[in-house]
Every structure is written in structure tokens, then in C-alpha cells.
């Protein structure tokens, strides 16, 4: 599992970053209208409906084993319930840019968790260097000024960091689904279903969603974008990449999410790209090249033969 990704896997990773980058835009709209638990519950519920519809149309059999469903609930807790709730709540306390930077620390936690819990995804110097350079690129791209707000709301910052740690453990936990021989759509559908079951009682008891005012088209469009694109389609890619490229490679997506979100804002909302965005992209590219390792080995080989 600790290997270079091929071109297809890199393309899937970029596509996943675009889908999850869009989630920050969708969340930014939704938190102005609904409380966090309602947003997260609606997100995973609609995603579950969509994914099981695809399973039905594909003619696949629904897993019924106790061990499989316990794994779905464990994955739903680590990959949805905990991080989604913490990030959405954190975005009510801190700026989205700072949340994106804190979320981009996931690969740092990921390489440590993988080194500790796996035999085939051990820590390497180039991987650590690449992650650090990549995070520096995220900071440069969003703007160093956002770091001036660090410590302004410690609870919100700790919430997003805790979400990043949860994602790191989820990446390792999810490796079991390949051993179970499940198609990527099954753990995708199973985990969001388990998440909806776990979250629904809390959302009903705490938020009383039936008492919320009716929302406009923008809010509902953001919800369906969040549920169908940033959740249902995204998790199909997530489990496919996890099965072929491994957990530590998969977690690199969090470094790509901030530039994806910024590029989407430029394309969709017409926002201007600044010099810092280009500098950040260059640093992120260098970081990913360091993690991939091929260019660095070619450079080292060329130096030895010179």
C-alpha cells in the first residue's frame, strides 16, 4: 500500500478534492440557515438514499453480516459523524480559511497513525517533508493573515483538529473493506446509512428541525450539492482510492481541498486569483512531488551519474 500512485489514482484524488472543496462552499451557505446537527444529518440521509438507489439499480446484493454492519457503523462514526459535526460546528466559530488549513493537517496525523497501526504504510522522510511543504502551500494560498486569528476561538480550532485526527483513524479503519471483498459503493452506502441512524435522534431532540423556518432555493441547492456531490459521489471515489492506493496516499486529498475550493470560487463565483494563490499552488505541487518521490529519485539519480 505504501507506493506511488498511478495517473488514474492521482486524477481520482484531484476529483475528490474538488468534490470536498465544494463542501466548504455548501457549508458556508447552510450554516447561515440551519444548525450543525441538522445539516450533517440531512447530508448523510440524502446521500444514503442516493447510494442505495444506485445499489438497487446495479443489482448488487445488500450485505447482511453482523461484522460488516458493525464495520459500517465504526466507519460512519469516524469518517462522518465525528468529523462532519466538528467541522460544521467549527465553521460557526472560525473562518473557513482557517478551518481548511487545520483540516489540511490530516495527512500529518495520518502518516503517524498509519506508522503506528499498520505494517505496510510506514513513515518516510520524503512523505513527512512533502506534507509539511504542502501545508505551507495551503497557508500561503489562503493567506498568512488568517493565522493571525489562531487562538481567537480555541474551541473551534480544536474541533477542526479533532476532526482531522478522526479522518486519519478512519483512513486506517476503512482498509478492512477491501479484505471483505466489497465493491466501493457498499462501504460508501453503509457508512452514510449508519451515520444517519446515529445522528437522527440527536438532530430531532436537539435541533427540532420541524420548527426551523422554511429556507430559500440557495439553501436547498447547497444541501443537495453537499449530499449528492460532496458526499455520495465523493465516497465512491474515497473507497476506490483507499482500496488501491492506501490510507496515507488517500489522506493527501486534504492538502488539495483548499486550492480546489479557491479555484471553484474563481470559476463559479468569479473571484480573482491573487499572487499568493499561485505561490501556494507551486508549494503544494512541490510537496506532492516529494510525497510521490519519482521526480526526487530521478534528480538524485541524475546527480549520481553526473
Buried (B, 14 or more C-beta within 10 A) or exposed (E): BBEEBEEEBBEBBBBBBBBBBBBBBBBBBBBEBBBBBBBBBBBBBBBBBBBBEBBEEEEBEEBEEEEBBEBBBBBBBBBBBBBBBBBBBBBBBBBBBBBBBBBBBBBBBBBBBBBEBBEEBEEBEBBBBBBBBBBBBBBBBBBEEBEEBEEEBEEBBBBBBBBBBBBBBBBBBBBBBBEEEBBBBBBBBBBBBBBBBBBBEBBBEEBEBEEEEEBEEEBBEBBBBBBBBBBBBBBBBBBBBBBBBBBBBBBBBBBBBBBBBBBBBEEEEEEEEEEBBEBBBEBBBBBBBBBBBEEBEEEEEEEEEE
